[in-house]
């Protein structure tokens, strides 16, 4: 039962992160497709783990200095379990038994279930140097040592299993998403899905899927209807409400400095639940646990940008609010002046609906480029209806079916919008009106 830490070259699937800790790139599935956390689903997930573990018997050798997740496999006791969990969409985020033992919930030895993790110490201490997975019938599967390799063992077969036993932890269902999935689950799930699909760097380009750390976080939250308003870490650290480390919830943002004692953020992470964090940095999208000294010593603050009912609590930046106020005020000043017509005439203030929004945004220095609703729908970034901000561009149909974009408007805040109606004049209207409910299609953030 040798000590497990991987200290030598890591062959495949791992790269060295910024703090000298291997960066794992597991096979993940999204929160929408992961088995949910009811008892039958937990048992099904445990059976998958056991099947994967058994399939590796006779195919892997023991190594506590090298991790190789392709044939011929090389595992320590901990990387063996880390691998089989990852292959089944569950992220332990560590190959360290000490950190594994702090995840999940305590379970008594006489109440073990399939999928539970059992920890042992050959030195009789409370610091584990071996971990195995319970598979039922008083048996565990484990990467035992260089001679036995992967074996199934009865817990009564040797005094070791009694004398060296420390504790057991149940990581199913706590490492699975909720049922139904929360917005936090969806944010975490999308982050995992994008792990090997994005390129990290110094610029943000959604089309090319290239991001800075802050850009990646901004993208993931935007895709889930949460507007952070900036890709800058200093700006992101100002949004939402501050939350303590003891009360973190899935979907919270955590900020770290590059230097101990600094309050300037150098890294941002997405809290993935049960002490796990997802960190976008120059080495890629990494998963870690908060116990690691590097992150423990550089923790600055955590921010909650989701409410308990999964809506956004992010307020727009002051600069955006000022620009939006000017935009809305200008649009309102055209009431009784601008009129509907099939053309674009600034001198006589005659416009189509989309021509009106083109003119309003142009007056504030924002080029929508086109004077048709369908083309304006390609400008800026999509924003969910629940997260509208003053100044957003609204897109409507005019057939009461919401099938084709033919009309635009400007969101004024307070569930109100202003538009140039085909009836002939500039009007303010509620998004709760019958017309708006039947014709609203989407919105874009262009400020």
Buried (B, 14 or more C-beta within 10 A) or exposed (E): BBBBBBEEEBEEBBEEBBBEBBBBBBBBBBBEEBBBBEEEBBBEBBBBBBEBBEEBEEEBBBBBEBBBBEEEBBBBBBBBBBBBBBBBBBBBBBBBBBBBBBBBEEBEEEEBBBBBBBBBBBEEEEEBBBBBBBBBEEBBBBBBBEEEBBBBBEBEEEEBBEEBBBBBBBBBBBBBBBBEBBBBBBBBBBBBBBBEEBEBEEEBEBEEEBBBBBBBBBBBBBBBBBBBBBBBBEBBBBBBEEBEBEEBBBBBBBBBBEEEEEEEBBBBBBBBBBBBBBBBBEBBBBBBBBBBEBBEEBBBBBBBBBEEEBBBBBBBBEEBBEBBBBBBEBBBEBEEEBBBBEEBEEEEBBBBBBBBBBBBBEBBEBEBEBBBBEBBBEBBBEBBBEBBBBBBBBBBBBEEEBEEBBBBBBBBBEBBBBBBBEEEBBEBBEBEBEBBEBBBBBBBBBB
